[in-house]
Amino acid sequence: MRILVTGRSGQVAHCLAEKAGARHELVFAQRPAFDLLDPRTIERTVAQTCPDLIFSLAAYTAVDLAESEPDVAMATNADGPALLARAAARAGAPIIHLSTDYVFDGSNGRPYREEDPVGPLNAYGASKLAGEQAVRDSGAAFAIVRTSWIYSPFGRNFVKAMLSLAGSGNRLRVVADQLGCPTSAFDVADGLLRMADLWGVQRRGLDATYHLVGSGETDWANFARRIFAFSAACGGPAAAVDDIPSAAYPSPAKRPANSRLDNSRFAETFGYRPPDWRTSLQPVVARMVAEARRPIHRPATHPLYP
């Protein structure tokens, strides 16, 4: 199966590149050749690729910055996916669009199910919700896949930030009143590839919304403690963590207190449920620690031109 993957520099795309092997032919698209803010590049990329399936992963993900530039977030996360999905419809290719827990307001007392009412608290969440609806309305065969608290050895994420801050020698103050499901981007990649495997032989699970997150739940402070425990076990940096409320860590964008997602529908439909979040976290932390120790080899330079 030939799969067009947008957002080459993102965490999930990197993990897809490692996980796919020879199972599918992945064609990665990224700026400037593919730009969600440039309709011409979207149409041209789909027409030139002739994909059997599209993984729509490219997105504006700067949650706090979106509060000061909501138009850019909306254009990237809603208008761009709308154009991509309509191009997918014309090409006869199903589209799997990645979305977020931030489409919910966090007031639910249990993990969110796909059919629960949405109500984003911030501009980023509003833009992603608009993108979901645009894909649904496009006429393409689709699936919306919501995930949360993504981490990996690539890009910017909470795990990388904690390991970097641990080297300061200070105690870290981390929010403890927001609940969620830490999710390895490798597990998301496995889930997306499972969908592609099944869609190659049967059109199971089309035109529906799914949640795909690490199993289990925690808060940011305990997430940080587990990161440091795994890091210390393999000789990496660690730090003490103090719990604080969200009010003590003000940010431009309001976050939901409950970001937990129920992934039962995905497991029932596609036969895949991500491992417990701690199980998936350990090898990622070990890899980050090992990569941080690896010497950087720079090419030799002319003595007159250092």
Backbone as CSV, one residue per row, in Angstrom:
resi,resn,N_x,N_y,N_z,CA_x,CA_y,CA_z,C_x,C_y,C_z
1,MET,0.848,-1.192,0.000,0.000,0.000,0.000,0.885,1.244,0.000
2,ARG,0.536,2.203,-0.838,1.278,3.457,-0.934,0.589,4.488,-0.031
3,ILE,1.309,4.966,0.969,0.726,5.860,1.964,1.435,7.215,1.932
4,LEU,0.668,8.255,1.729,1.186,9.614,1.828,1.119,10.043,3.284
5,VAL,2.259,10.478,3.851,2.342,10.905,5.246,2.708,12.380,5.269
6,THR,1.830,13.222,5.795,2.157,14.645,5.906,2.762,14.924,7.285
7,GLY,3.619,15.945,7.339,4.240,16.287,8.615,5.480,15.466,8.894
8,ARG,6.416,15.439,7.967,7.597,14.576,8.062,8.428,14.830,9.316
9,SER,8.468,16.052,9.799,9.320,16.377,10.941,8.667,16.076,12.283
10,GLY,7.408,15.644,12.281,6.707,15.392,13.534,7.106,14.084,14.189
11,GLN,6.704,13.936,15.451,7.094,12.764,16.231,6.518,11.462,15.656
12,VAL,5.241,11.476,15.330,4.610,10.252,14.828,5.182,9.869,13.471
13,ALA,5.434,10.841,12.604,6.014,10.543,11.296,7.387,9.903,11.440
14,HIS,8.210,10.422,12.344,9.531,9.820,12.596,9.376,8.359,13.030
15,CYS,8.425,8.108,13.919,8.228,6.750,14.417,7.663,5.835,13.339
16,LEU,6.809,6.369,12.486,6.315,5.587,11.353,7.462,5.154,10.451
17,ALA,8.402,6.064,10.214,9.533,5.742,9.356,10.343,4.578,9.924
18,GLU,10.446,4.503,11.259,11.180,3.407,11.887,10.378,2.113,11.918
19,LYS,9.074,2.229,12.055,8.229,1.057,12.295,7.739,0.368,11.023
20,ALA,7.578,1.110,9.945,6.876,0.581,8.780,7.608,-0.569,8.106
21,GLY,8.934,-0.479,8.019,9.689,-1.517,7.331,9.224,-1.640,5.890
22,ALA,9.039,-2.872,5.439,8.615,-3.114,4.058,7.111,-3.342,3.955
23,ARG,6.394,-3.139,5.051,4.954,-3.423,5.048,4.205,-2.534,4.070
24,HIS,4.606,-1.248,4.022,3.924,-0.289,3.161,4.965,0.658,2.579
25,GLU,4.611,1.262,1.477,5.469,2.286,0.890,5.021,3.642,1.432
26,LEU,5.863,4.239,2.274,5.530,5.537,2.856,6.172,6.644,2.036
27,VAL,5.370,7.632,1.662,5.853,8.806,0.953,5.636,9.999,1.870
28,PHE,6.728,10.596,2.348,6.632,11.685,3.320,6.602,13.032,2.609
29,ALA,5.716,13.901,3.063,5.592,15.245,2.498,5.856,16.270,3.596
30,GLN,6.615,17.289,3.265,6.898,18.339,4.238,7.154,19.651,3.506
31,ARG,7.181,20.728,4.285,7.427,22.037,3.689,8.847,22.106,3.112
32,PRO,9.027,22.883,2.039,8.059,23.754,1.362,7.243,23.049,0.270
33,ALA,7.637,21.804,-0.088,6.929,21.127,-1.175,5.467,20.860,-0.824
34,PHE,5.214,20.612,0.465,3.840,20.436,0.958,3.650,21.394,2.111
35,ASP,2.674,22.278,1.991,2.442,23.305,3.008,0.934,23.469,3.196
36,LEU,0.451,23.224,4.413,-0.985,23.339,4.680,-1.515,24.746,4.459
37,LEU,-0.626,25.733,4.412,-1.056,27.113,4.158,-1.012,27.469,2.670
38,ASP,-0.624,26.528,1.833,-0.532,26.777,0.393,-1.353,25.723,-0.345
39,PRO,-2.570,26.053,-0.744,-3.445,25.059,-1.388,-2.833,24.387,-2.602
40,ARG,-2.030,25.115,-3.361,-1.447,24.537,-4.573,-0.549,23.352,-4.253
41,THR,0.194,23.445,-3.150,1.107,22.350,-2.806,0.345,21.120,-2.330
42,ILE,-0.800,21.330,-1.720,-1.604,20.206,-1.234,-2.142,19.401,-2.407
43,GLU,-2.776,20.085,-3.335,-3.342,19.415,-4.508,-2.251,18.730,-5.322
44,ARG,-1.128,19.424,-5.507,-0.036,18.873,-6.315,0.561,17.627,-5.666
45,THR,0.740,17.648,-4.352,1.337,16.511,-3.660,0.472,15.271,-3.776
46,VAL,-0.828,15.427,-3.571,-1.724,14.270,-3.665,-1.770,13.751,-5.095
47,ALA,-1.845,14.649,-6.072,-1.918,14.230,-7.473,-0.650,13.500,-7.896
48,GLN,0.512,13.979,-7.443,1.776,13.360,-7.843,2.027,12.042,-7.123
49,THR,1.511,11.925,-5.897,1.774,10.726,-5.092,0.876,9.562,-5.476
50,CYS,-0.365,9.855,-5.856,-1.368,8.816,-6.153,-1.457,7.809,-4.997
51,PRO,-1.767,8.275,-3.786,-1.740,7.384,-2.622,-2.954,6.467,-2.544
52,ASP,-2.746,5.324,-1.900,-3.862,4.440,-1.557,-4.497,4.864,-0.236
53,LEU,-3.727,5.604,0.573,-4.155,6.026,1.910,-3.343,7.249,2.295
54,ILE,-3.924,8.149,3.088,-3.218,9.341,3.557,-3.234,9.363,5.078
55,PHE,-2.067,9.548,5.673,-1.947,9.837,7.104,-1.788,11.350,7.231
56,SER,-2.793,12.022,7.739,-2.770,13.477,7.899,-2.221,13.825,9.279
57,LEU,-0.909,14.062,9.351,-0.233,14.297,10.626,0.278,15.724,10.789
58,ALA,0.459,16.452,9.703,0.981,17.818,9.789,-0.002,18.700,10.555
59,ALA,0.530,19.544,11.430,-0.353,20.378,12.260,0.424,21.516,12.893
60,TYR,-0.305,22.505,13.316,0.205,23.581,14.169,0.033,23.088,15.599
61,THR,1.122,22.959,16.347,1.042,22.338,17.671,1.513,23.247,18.812
62,ALA,1.791,24.519,18.528,2.243,25.448,19.571,1.028,25.933,20.355
63,VAL,0.679,25.192,21.401,-0.580,25.421,22.111,-0.674,26.839,22.679
64,ASP,0.353,27.307,23.357,0.295,28.640,23.953,0.372,29.741,22.891
65,LEU,1.216,29.555,21.891,1.353,30.568,20.846,0.058,30.740,20.067
66,ALA,-0.724,29.674,19.968,-1.991,29.751,19.237,-2.931,30.787,19.835
67,GLU,-2.793,31.073,21.116,-3.652,32.085,21.740,-3.420,33.470,21.151
68,SER,-2.194,33.729,20.672,-1.888,35.043,20.103,-1.950,35.049,18.577
69,GLU,-2.036,33.873,17.958,-2.191,33.808,16.513,-3.218,32.730,16.127
70,PRO,-4.453,32.896,16.598,-5.484,31.880,16.338,-5.796,31.706,14.854
71,ASP,-5.627,32.767,14.063,-5.912,32.656,12.635,-4.944,31.699,11.949
72,VAL,-3.682,31.746,12.359,-2.687,30.847,11.774,-2.980,29.406,12.194
73,ALA,-3.326,29.219,13.474,-3.664,27.883,13.954,-4.875,27.338,13.204
74,MET,-5.881,28.168,13.009,-7.088,27.708,12.314,-6.795,27.398,10.844
75,ALA,-6.007,28.240,10.203,-5.678,27.996,8.798,-4.893,26.695,8.637
76,THR,-3.994,26.416,9.580,-3.158,25.223,9.486,-3.910,23.967,9.888
77,ASN,-4.676,24.057,10.976,-5.302,22.855,11.549,-6.710,22.581,11.051
78,ALA,-7.317,23.531,10.376,-8.682,23.320,9.872,-8.753,23.496,8.360
79,ASP,-8.328,24.659,7.864,-8.427,24.918,6.431,-7.525,23.983,5.629
80,GLY,-6.301,23.780,6.116,-5.372,22.887,5.416,-5.877,21.457,5.343
81,PRO,-6.268,20.848,6.472,-6.828,19.495,6.413,-8.088,19.391,5.561
82,ALA,-8.888,20.463,5.506,-10.067,20.444,4.644,-9.662,20.278,3.189
83,LEU,-8.656,21.027,2.764,-8.168,20.920,1.389,-7.552,19.553,1.133
84,LEU,-6.798,19.048,2.108,-6.168,17.736,1.959,-7.224,16.641,1.844
85,ALA,-8.249,16.706,2.681,-9.294,15.683,2.658,-10.087,15.734,1.357
86,ARG,-10.345,16.940,0.848,-11.068,17.028,-0.432,-10.212,16.487,-1.574
87,ALA,-8.900,16.720,-1.502,-8.005,16.137,-2.507,-7.985,14.623,-2.384
88,ALA,-8.051,14.119,-1.139,-8.115,12.674,-0.920,-9.379,12.095,-1.544
89,ALA,-10.500,12.806,-1.384,-11.763,12.336,-1.956,-11.662,12.239,-3.476
90,ARG,-11.058,13.262,-4.099,-10.923,13.232,-5.558,-10.005,12.102,-6.009
91,ALA,-9.008,11.775,-5.174,-8.068,10.698,-5.514,-8.603,9.322,-5.145
92,GLY,-9.737,9.268,-4.427,-10.289,7.988,-3.998,-9.480,7.328,-2.896
93,ALA,-8.761,8.143,-2.109,-7.908,7.612,-1.040,-8.519,7.931,0.319
94,PRO,-8.704,6.942,1.200,-9.134,7.246,2.570,-8.082,8.105,3.277
95,ILE,-8.511,8.881,4.258,-7.604,9.736,5.022,-7.769,9.460,6.510
96,ILE,-6.662,9.274,7.198,-6.649,9.133,8.650,-6.063,10.419,9.211
97,HIS,-6.864,11.158,9.947,-6.477,12.483,10.435,-6.220,12.433,11.939
98,LEU,-5.037,12.878,12.355,-4.652,12.843,13.765,-5.160,14.078,14.488
99,SER,-5.831,13.855,15.615,-6.365,14.963,16.403,-5.926,14.821,17.869
100,THR,-6.636,15.483,18.771,-6.117,15.704,20.115,-7.185,15.615,21.199
101,ASP,-6.735,15.334,22.412,-7.590,15.374,23.598,-8.087,16.788,23.892
102,TYR,-7.415,17.799,23.345,-7.776,19.181,23.657,-9.080,19.623,23.006
103,VAL,-9.760,18.737,22.290,-11.103,19.077,21.795,-12.126,19.000,22.931
104,PHE,-11.737,18.441,24.084,-12.624,18.335,25.247,-12.280,19.404,26.279
105,ASP,-13.260,19.722,27.139,-13.035,20.766,28.143,-12.467,20.241,29.452
106,GLY,-12.387,18.914,29.606,-11.763,18.335,30.796,-12.659,18.232,31.999
107,SER,-13.956,18.515,31.869,-14.848,18.500,33.025,-15.422,17.119,33.321
108,ASN,-15.220,16.166,32.442,-15.753,14.821,32.632,-15.033,14.124,33.777
109,GLY,-15.750,13.297,34.507,-15.154,12.595,35.633,-14.571,11.240,35.286
110,ARG,-14.583,10.887,34.021,-14.046,9.601,33.559,-13.307,9.839,32.246
111,PRO,-12.589,8.817,31.749,-11.947,8.970,30.438,-12.983,9.253,29.349
112,TYR,-12.634,10.148,28.451,-13.561,10.546,27.405,-13.727,9.449,26.357
113,ARG,-14.984,9.238,25.962,-15.293,8.369,24.836,-15.505,9.235,23.589
114,GLU,-15.447,8.587,22.451,-15.496,9.329,21.194,-16.778,10.134,21.031
115,GLU,-17.888,9.643,21.563,-19.178,10.307,21.367,-19.463,11.382,22.416
116,ASP,-18.576,11.587,23.386,-18.811,12.593,24.414,-18.812,14.001,23.806
117,PRO,-19.572,14.926,24.404,-19.614,16.293,23.893,-18.239,16.950,23.917
118,VAL,-17.934,17.699,22.888,-16.660,18.409,22.802,-16.849,19.841,23.282
119,GLY,-15.746,20.492,23.587,-15.801,21.871,24.059,-14.415,22.370,24.392
120,PRO,-13.601,22.663,23.382,-12.205,23.064,23.631,-12.087,24.328,24.470
121,LEU,-11.025,24.358,25.274,-10.777,25.486,26.169,-9.821,26.520,25.569
122,ASN,-9.159,26.186,24.480,-8.130,27.077,23.950,-8.184,27.112,22.418
123,ALA,-7.426,28.030,21.843,-7.452,28.235,20.393,-6.920,27.018,19.646
124,TYR,-5.908,26.376,20.190,-5.373,25.169,19.559,-6.449,24.093,19.477
125,GLY,-7.125,23.811,20.596,-8.170,22.805,20.605,-9.301,23.147,19.649
126,ALA,-9.666,24.432,19.585,-10.724,24.851,18.668,-10.320,24.614,17.219
127,SER,-9.053,24.871,16.903,-8.591,24.669,15.527,-8.564,23.192,15.165
128,LYS,-8.184,22.351,16.113,-8.164,20.905,15.839,-9.583,20.356,15.703
129,LEU,-10.510,20.856,16.509,-11.897,20.423,16.395,-12.462,20.828,15.029
130,ALA,-12.159,22.037,14.587,-12.615,22.478,13.269,-12.014,21.606,12.168
131,GLY,-10.766,21.177,12.361,-10.134,20.281,11.396,-10.820,18.932,11.333
132,GLU,-11.212,18.402,12.488,-11.963,17.153,12.507,-13.234,17.269,11.660
133,GLN,-13.987,18.341,11.894,-15.258,18.499,11.195,-15.046,18.691,9.701
134,ALA,-13.978,19.392,9.353,-13.691,19.607,7.937,-13.408,18.285,7.231
135,VAL,-12.681,17.394,7.890,-12.390,16.082,7.308,-13.681,15.277,7.172
136,ARG,-14.532,15.329,8.202,-15.807,14.599,8.134,-16.686,15.092,6.981
137,ASP,-16.635,16.398,6.707,-17.506,17.001,5.703,-16.915,16.959,4.292
138,SER,-15.715,16.409,4.134,-14.981,16.522,2.874,-15.487,15.622,1.765
139,GLY,-16.202,14.563,2.113,-16.597,13.573,1.124,-15.620,12.428,0.999
140,ALA,-14.489,12.508,1.693,-13.511,11.423,1.666,-13.894,10.336,2.662
141,ALA,-13.486,9.108,2.392,-13.541,8.060,3.412,-12.485,8.420,4.450
142,PHE,-12.842,8.390,5.727,-11.938,8.951,6.734,-11.975,8.165,8.039
143,ALA,-10.986,8.452,8.872,-11.016,8.119,10.290,-10.338,9.261,11.029
144,ILE,-10.931,9.705,12.121,-10.312,10.678,13.020,-9.688,9.887,14.167
145,VAL,-8.425,10.140,14.457,-7.736,9.449,15.549,-7.229,10.497,16.535
146,ARG,-7.833,10.531,17.722,-7.401,11.468,18.762,-6.377,10.794,19.662
147,THR,-5.348,11.536,20.017,-4.347,11.017,20.936,-3.988,12.105,21.940
148,SER,-3.057,11.816,22.853,-2.746,12.800,23.898,-1.357,12.579,24.471
149,TRP,-0.792,13.629,25.028,0.455,13.597,25.798,1.531,12.783,25.072
150,ILE,1.750,13.128,23.798,2.685,12.390,22.944,4.135,12.678,23.347
151,TYR,4.943,11.627,23.340,6.386,11.778,23.560,7.134,10.798,22.666
152,SER,8.409,11.067,22.445,9.263,10.216,21.616,10.684,10.756,21.724
153,PRO,11.652,10.092,21.102,13.009,10.658,21.080,13.142,11.840,20.132
154,PHE,12.071,12.211,19.439,12.133,13.217,18.389,11.350,14.471,18.774
155,GLY,11.778,15.602,18.235,11.021,16.831,18.410,10.979,17.308,19.850
156,ARG,9.999,18.156,20.139,9.820,18.714,21.477,8.692,17.981,22.176
157,ASN,8.928,17.591,23.419,7.883,16.916,24.183,8.242,16.957,25.662
158,PHE,7.327,16.519,26.504,7.484,16.607,27.952,8.659,15.780,28.452
159,VAL,8.842,14.593,27.912,9.937,13.739,28.378,11.277,14.409,28.107
160,LYS,11.458,14.926,26.908,12.702,15.617,26.581,12.923,16.824,27.495
161,ALA,11.858,17.566,27.739,11.972,18.754,28.581,12.395,18.384,29.995
162,MET,11.802,17.335,30.557,12.147,16.927,31.916,13.601,16.470,32.014
163,LEU,14.056,15.673,31.068,15.440,15.201,31.107,16.411,16.363,30.957
164,SER,16.044,17.362,30.170,16.896,18.535,30.023,16.949,19.350,31.310
165,LEU,15.794,19.535,31.957,15.744,20.313,33.195,16.407,19.590,34.357
166,ALA,16.453,18.271,34.295,17.048,17.513,35.402,18.517,17.845,35.602
167,GLY,19.168,18.294,34.553,20.585,18.618,34.674,20.868,19.886,35.441
168,SER,19.840,20.665,35.791,20.053,21.932,36.499,20.387,21.743,37.964
169,GLY,20.054,20.586,38.517,20.306,20.334,39.938,19.233,20.883,40.847
170,ASN,18.202,21.518,40.302,17.132,22.092,41.114,15.960,21.123,41.259
171,ARG,15.156,21.314,42.294,13.887,20.611,42.392,12.947,21.191,41.348
172,LEU,12.142,20.347,40.755,11.252,20.797,39.708,9.820,20.852,40.222
173,ARG,9.119,21.918,39.906,7.720,22.090,40.284,6.867,21.724,39.077
174,VAL,6.039,20.676,39.221,5.294,20.143,38.084,3.814,20.037,38.459
175,VAL,2.970,20.406,37.527,1.519,20.394,37.735,1.029,18.982,38.055
176,ALA,0.192,18.883,39.087,-0.286,17.566,39.533,-1.803,17.427,39.480
177,ASP,-2.507,18.442,38.987,-3.974,18.360,38.971,-4.546,18.268,37.554
178,GLN,-3.731,17.829,36.612,-4.203,17.529,35.267,-3.933,16.053,34.981
179,LEU,-4.975,15.312,34.655,-4.857,13.874,34.397,-4.840,13.593,32.901
180,GLY,-4.049,12.589,32.508,-3.993,12.221,31.099,-3.377,10.856,30.901
181,CYS,-3.181,10.510,29.642,-2.638,9.207,29.251,-1.367,9.441,28.441
182,PRO,-0.189,9.385,29.061,1.047,9.532,28.286,1.093,8.498,27.164
183,THR,1.493,8.948,25.986,1.410,8.094,24.803,2.687,8.159,23.991
184,SER,3.324,7.018,23.816,4.506,6.946,22.973,4.104,7.110,21.517
185,ALA,4.833,7.949,20.788,4.560,8.100,19.360,4.800,6.794,18.612
186,PHE,5.646,5.914,19.162,5.841,4.602,18.547,4.542,3.782,18.626
187,ASP,3.814,3.906,19.737,2.544,3.185,19.869,1.485,3.745,18.912
188,VAL,1.483,5.063,18.730,0.563,5.655,17.760,0.906,5.149,16.357
189,ALA,2.206,5.099,16.050,2.622,4.577,14.747,2.148,3.140,14.559
190,ASP,2.289,2.316,15.592,1.817,0.928,15.504,0.315,0.875,15.236
191,GLY,-0.441,1.745,15.917,-1.883,1.766,15.720,-2.265,2.187,14.308
192,LEU,-1.602,3.221,13.775,-1.898,3.678,12.423,-1.548,2.606,11.394
193,LEU,-0.426,1.931,11.592,-0.038,0.870,10.662,-0.999,-0.315,10.745
194,ARG,-1.526,-0.572,11.942,-2.538,-1.615,12.079,-3.778,-1.254,11.264
195,MET,-4.179,0.002,11.309,-5.315,0.452,10.503,-5.026,0.245,9.018
196,ALA,-3.816,0.621,8.592,-3.445,0.466,7.185,-3.438,-0.998,6.775
197,ASP,-2.943,-1.872,7.648,-2.928,-3.310,7.342,-4.338,-3.814,7.065
198,LEU,-5.280,-3.425,7.917,-6.651,-3.900,7.756,-7.339,-3.251,6.566
199,TRP,-7.063,-1.971,6.336,-7.683,-1.295,5.205,-7.163,-1.833,3.880
200,GLY,-5.991,-2.492,3.904,-5.474,-3.065,2.675,-6.260,-4.269,2.214
201,VAL,-6.977,-4.931,3.130,-7.724,-6.136,2.773,-9.220,-5.985,3.010
202,GLN,-9.591,-5.011,3.841,-11.015,-4.776,4.103,-11.197,-3.345,4.574
203,ARG,-12.333,-2.765,4.306,-12.573,-1.365,4.684,-13.206,-1.301,6.069
204,ARG,-12.497,-1.841,7.066,-13.037,-1.862,8.424,-12.809,-0.521,9.115
205,GLY,-13.846,-0.022,9.787,-13.687,1.147,10.644,-13.639,2.471,9.937
206,LEU,-14.168,2.570,8.715,-14.183,3.845,8.009,-15.251,4.776,8.574
207,ASP,-15.036,6.088,8.336,-16.006,7.124,8.678,-16.380,7.100,10.156
208,ALA,-15.353,7.069,11.007,-15.571,7.023,12.453,-14.427,7.734,13.167
209,THR,-14.647,7.996,14.445,-13.648,8.650,15.296,-13.148,7.648,16.327
210,TYR,-11.838,7.701,16.610,-11.213,6.758,17.543,-10.280,7.502,18.493
211,HIS,-10.086,6.901,19.663,-9.081,7.365,20.607,-7.954,6.338,20.654
212,LEU,-6.718,6.829,20.587,-5.540,5.955,20.580,-4.499,6.547,21.518
213,VAL,-4.449,6.019,22.734,-3.558,6.560,23.768,-2.916,5.416,24.546
214,GLY,-1.857,5.742,25.279,-1.259,4.759,26.161,-2.263,4.277,27.197
215,SER,-2.186,3.022,27.550,-3.116,2.469,28.547,-2.735,2.958,29.939
216,GLY,-3.738,3.167,30.781,-3.493,3.694,32.118,-3.532,5.205,32.113
217,GLU,-3.309,5.786,33.272,-3.390,7.241,33.414,-2.468,7.722,34.513
218,THR,-2.191,9.021,34.508,-1.366,9.630,35.553,-1.547,11.147,35.468
219,ASP,-0.793,11.885,36.278,-0.752,13.336,36.173,0.659,13.742,35.759
220,TRP,0.838,15.011,35.446,2.142,15.452,34.939,3.262,15.237,35.956
221,ALA,2.993,15.491,37.236,4.040,15.354,38.252,4.495,13.900,38.384
222,ASN,3.556,12.979,38.448,3.939,11.565,38.554,4.524,11.043,37.254
223,PHE,4.098,11.593,36.134,4.735,11.286,34.852,6.212,11.660,34.932
224,ALA,6.501,12.854,35.455,7.888,13.298,35.589,8.681,12.376,36.515
225,ARG,8.086,11.979,37.622,8.792,11.086,38.551,9.153,9.761,37.880
226,ARG,8.242,9.241,37.081,8.525,7.975,36.403,9.626,8.153,35.364
227,ILE,9.630,9.281,34.675,10.703,9.579,33.722,12.049,9.542,34.430
228,PHE,12.117,10.212,35.586,13.388,10.292,36.298,13.798,8.945,36.890
229,ALA,12.834,8.148,37.308,13.156,6.821,37.832,13.775,5.956,36.738
230,PHE,13.182,5.977,35.550,13.734,5.198,34.436,15.095,5.743,34.015
231,SER,15.228,7.066,34.017,16.498,7.674,33.640,17.607,7.306,34.628
232,ALA,17.310,7.420,35.904,18.309,7.098,36.925,18.737,5.636,36.846
233,ALA,17.799,4.755,36.505,18.104,3.322,36.429,19.129,3.009,35.352
234,CYS,19.217,3.863,34.332,20.233,3.618,33.294,21.326,4.686,33.317
235,GLY,21.512,5.308,34.475,22.605,6.245,34.664,22.375,7.625,34.106
236,GLY,21.122,7.977,33.836,20.819,9.286,33.283,20.467,10.301,34.349
237,PRO,20.111,11.525,33.956,19.792,12.587,34.903,18.460,12.350,35.595
238,ALA,18.337,12.866,36.808,17.093,12.766,37.570,16.958,14.006,38.439
239,ALA,15.749,14.240,38.905,15.494,15.398,39.761,14.324,15.092,40.685
240,ALA,14.285,15.801,41.815,13.142,15.707,42.723,11.996,16.546,42.152
241,VAL,10.776,16.095,42.390,9.603,16.760,41.835,8.660,17.192,42.950
242,ASP,8.247,18.450,42.924,7.242,18.975,43.845,5.932,19.191,43.099
243,ASP,4.832,18.703,43.680,3.517,18.888,43.078,3.060,20.335,43.218
244,ILE,2.483,20.884,42.153,1.872,22.203,42.223,0.538,22.167,41.489
245,PRO,-0.385,23.077,41.821,-1.651,23.159,41.072,-1.450,23.922,39.772
246,SER,-2.368,23.755,38.858,-2.285,24.472,37.585,-2.244,25.984,37.788
247,ALA,-2.932,26.456,38.828,-2.972,27.898,39.085,-1.597,28.473,39.399
248,ALA,-0.690,27.623,39.875,0.654,28.088,40.207,1.566,28.111,38.992
249,TYR,1.065,27.636,37.852,1.860,27.617,36.621,1.009,28.213,35.505
250,PRO,0.776,29.525,35.558,-0.096,30.156,34.565,0.509,30.082,33.163
251,SER,-0.347,29.897,32.173,0.093,29.843,30.784,-0.966,30.509,29.933
252,PRO,-0.584,30.995,28.748,-1.577,31.682,27.898,-2.783,30.813,27.563
253,ALA,-2.560,29.504,27.333,-3.656,28.606,26.963,-4.107,27.796,28.175
254,LYS,-5.403,27.751,28.394,-5.947,26.928,29.462,-5.952,25.463,29.037
255,ARG,-5.512,24.570,29.933,-5.484,23.142,29.663,-6.625,22.434,30.369
256,PRO,-7.145,21.351,29.773,-8.198,20.578,30.446,-7.650,19.822,31.650
257,ALA,-8.413,19.786,32.729,-7.994,19.054,33.925,-8.042,17.549,33.694
258,ASN,-8.882,17.113,32.792,-9.008,15.693,32.482,-8.785,15.486,30.992
259,SER,-7.628,14.922,30.636,-7.322,14.622,29.241,-7.359,13.123,28.963
260,ARG,-7.916,12.359,29.891,-7.948,10.903,29.715,-8.885,10.516,28.578
261,LEU,-8.433,9.608,27.725,-9.231,9.121,26.613,-9.413,7.609,26.731
262,ASP,-10.595,7.146,26.426,-10.918,5.716,26.438,-10.632,5.150,25.051
263,ASN,-9.699,4.200,24.960,-9.327,3.664,23.653,-9.971,2.312,23.337
264,SER,-11.075,1.979,24.006,-11.728,0.683,23.809,-12.224,0.499,22.375
265,ARG,-12.776,1.556,21.778,-13.316,1.417,20.417,-12.208,1.049,19.441
266,PHE,-11.047,1.652,19.585,-9.936,1.327,18.685,-9.537,-0.137,18.855
267,ALA,-9.426,-0.581,20.104,-9.043,-1.975,20.364,-10.057,-2.950,19.785
268,GLU,-11.334,-2.640,19.936,-12.374,-3.540,19.436,-12.417,-3.571,17.916
269,THR,-12.135,-2.429,17.285,-12.232,-2.344,15.828,-10.995,-2.892,15.130
270,PHE,-9.824,-2.570,15.671,-8.584,-2.895,14.972,-7.720,-3.937,15.686
271,GLY,-8.157,-4.407,16.851,-7.415,-5.450,17.540,-6.073,-5.004,18.083
272,TYR,-5.952,-3.708,18.422,-4.690,-3.196,18.972,-4.994,-2.233,20.108
273,ARG,-4.361,-2.465,21.252,-4.439,-1.554,22.383,-3.012,-1.257,22.827
274,PRO,-2.601,0.010,22.883,-1.239,0.328,23.301,-0.929,-0.228,24.686
275,PRO,0.341,-0.549,24.949,0.725,-1.048,26.274,0.494,0.000,27.359
276,ASP,0.621,-0.447,28.603,0.612,0.489,29.721,1.655,1.573,29.469
277,TRP,1.327,2.807,29.802,2.205,3.927,29.459,3.587,3.790,30.063
278,ARG,3.693,3.156,31.230,5.009,2.978,31.847,5.862,1.990,31.063
279,THR,5.206,0.964,30.529,5.926,-0.027,29.726,6.522,0.611,28.480
280,SER,5.766,1.479,27.843,6.261,2.135,26.629,7.274,3.230,26.933
281,LEU,7.156,3.846,28.101,8.045,4.955,28.447,9.483,4.498,28.669
282,GLN,9.676,3.351,29.318,11.016,2.929,29.723,12.010,2.861,28.554
283,PRO,11.695,2.185,27.437,12.682,2.124,26.357,12.940,3.470,25.690
284,VAL,11.935,4.341,25.682,12.143,5.657,25.086,13.109,6.477,25.937
285,VAL,12.929,6.446,27.263,13.851,7.155,28.157,15.258,6.574,28.029
286,ALA,15.369,5.253,28.010,16.681,4.621,27.880,17.366,5.053,26.584
287,ARG,16.601,5.141,25.523,17.173,5.571,24.239,17.632,7.020,24.300
288,MET,16.839,7.882,24.926,17.230,9.281,25.040,18.512,9.437,25.847
289,VAL,18.605,8.690,26.946,19.802,8.767,27.786,21.016,8.276,27.008
290,ALA,20.863,7.170,26.292,21.977,6.624,25.512,22.398,7.588,24.407
291,GLU,21.427,8.205,23.730,21.750,9.131,22.651,22.413,10.396,23.184
292,ALA,22.049,10.809,24.389,22.666,11.997,24.983,24.134,11.750,25.315
293,ARG,24.485,10.499,25.574,25.882,10.169,25.897,26.746,9.993,24.653
294,ARG,26.094,9.764,23.519,26.836,9.463,22.302,27.646,10.677,21.881
295,PRO,28.953,10.498,21.619,29.764,11.651,21.218,29.320,12.188,19.866
296,ILE,29.413,13.482,19.722,29.072,14.137,18.465,30.318,14.182,17.594
297,HIS,30.266,13.584,16.441,31.415,13.554,15.538,31.282,14.674,14.512
298,ARG,32.193,15.628,14.585,32.186,16.733,13.635,33.280,16.509,12.604
299,PRO,33.021,16.876,11.355,34.049,16.697,10.323,35.260,17.565,10.600
300,ALA,36.415,17.041,10.210,37.640,17.798,10.399,37.591,19.072,9.590
301,THR,38.174,20.136,10.114,38.180,21.415,9.419,39.610,21.818,9.107
302,HIS,39.765,22.654,8.122,41.069,23.172,7.778,41.572,24.006,8.956
303,PRO,42.862,23.900,9.313,43.355,24.620,10.503,43.176,26.127,10.415
304,LEU,43.080,26.656,9.188,42.898,28.105,9.069,41.417,28.506,9.144
305,TYR,40.550,27.500,9.059,39.112,27.783,9.062,38.407,26.891,10.056
306,PRO,38.523,27.195,11.339,37.939,26.321,12.386,36.407,26.329,12.318
